[in-house]
Amino acid sequence: MRKVNIYGPGCKRCESAASLVDEAARATGVEVSIEKVTDPKSIAMAGVMSTPGIGIDGKLVHTGGLPDSEQVKTWLAE
């Protein structure tokens, strides 16, 4: 199971990022555990300078805006 962190204040784009990861996981058959990290200090400690940020298994893979769904599928498959 892949652990995915969505970093952001809980805005609409953060919710969209979580949905995008969930849809990509279902499409690829990868089991994921999605955690929404909204604490500003935790977001900064993760190195996220622009939200939403996405971390997979402790590695920050994206910050700012929404990534392409195909890119998310690639990250989950790695």
KOLGUSE-253664 format. One record per residue (C-alpha): residue number from 0; residue in one letter; x, y, z. Coordinates in Angstrom, 2 decimals. Layout:
REM KOLGUSE-253664
NUM,A,X,Y,Z;
...
***
This chain:
REM KOLGUSE-253664
0,M,0.00,0.00,0.00;
1,R,1.29,3.45,-0.96;
2,K,0.96,6.25,1.57;
3,V,-0.03,9.52,-0.09;
4,N,-0.01,12.87,1.69;
5,I,-1.96,15.79,0.26;
6,Y,-0.49,19.02,1.65;
7,G,-2.68,22.11,1.71;
8,P,-5.14,24.18,3.72;
9,G,-8.14,22.12,2.61;
10,C,-9.06,24.30,-0.33;
11,K,-10.95,23.19,-3.44;
12,R,-7.70,22.39,-5.30;
13,C,-6.51,20.25,-2.38;
14,E,-9.76,18.28,-2.50;
15,S,-9.35,17.93,-6.28;
16,A,-5.79,16.65,-5.80;
17,A,-7.02,14.01,-3.34;
18,S,-9.75,12.95,-5.76;
19,L,-7.23,12.81,-8.61;
20,V,-4.95,10.50,-6.60;
21,D,-7.89,8.31,-5.58;
22,E,-9.09,7.99,-9.19;
23,A,-5.56,7.22,-10.44;
24,A,-5.14,4.56,-7.75;
25,R,-8.40,2.87,-8.71;
26,A,-7.49,3.03,-12.42;
27,T,-4.10,1.40,-11.83;
28,G,-5.18,-1.02,-9.10;
29,V,-2.69,0.43,-6.62;
30,E,-3.85,0.49,-3.00;
31,V,-3.33,3.88,-1.38;
32,S,-3.84,5.48,1.97;
33,I,-4.51,9.20,1.52;
34,E,-3.82,11.60,4.38;
35,K,-4.69,15.29,4.13;
36,V,-2.07,17.40,5.90;
37,T,-3.49,20.84,6.73;
38,D,-1.16,22.01,9.50;
39,P,0.90,24.94,8.11;
40,K,4.03,23.91,10.05;
41,S,3.82,20.33,8.77;
42,I,3.28,21.61,5.22;
43,A,6.37,23.84,5.49;
44,M,8.44,21.04,7.05;
45,A,7.61,18.84,4.06;
46,G,9.11,21.49,1.76;
47,V,5.82,22.50,0.14;
48,M,6.11,26.12,-1.03;
49,S,2.90,26.14,-3.10;
50,T,-0.22,24.07,-2.48;
51,P,-1.48,21.56,-3.07;
52,G,1.53,19.36,-2.56;
53,I,1.59,15.61,-3.04;
54,G,3.94,13.24,-1.26;
55,I,4.13,9.52,-1.89;
56,D,5.77,7.26,0.68;
57,G,7.52,10.23,2.26;
58,K,8.85,11.73,-0.99;
59,L,7.47,15.06,-2.18;
60,V,6.58,14.59,-5.87;
61,H,4.51,17.68,-6.71;
62,T,3.76,21.19,-5.49;
63,G,1.41,23.86,-6.79;
64,G,-1.57,23.29,-9.04;
65,L,-2.96,19.97,-10.13;
66,P,-0.72,17.39,-11.80;
67,D,-1.69,15.50,-14.93;
68,S,-3.59,12.30,-14.13;
69,E,-1.16,10.22,-16.22;
70,Q,1.73,11.62,-14.16;
71,V,-0.04,10.59,-10.95;
72,K,-0.50,7.06,-12.32;
73,T,3.24,6.95,-13.09;
74,W,4.14,8.09,-9.58;
75,L,1.90,5.46,-8.04;
76,A,3.36,2.71,-10.21;
77,E,7.00,3.53,-9.36;
***
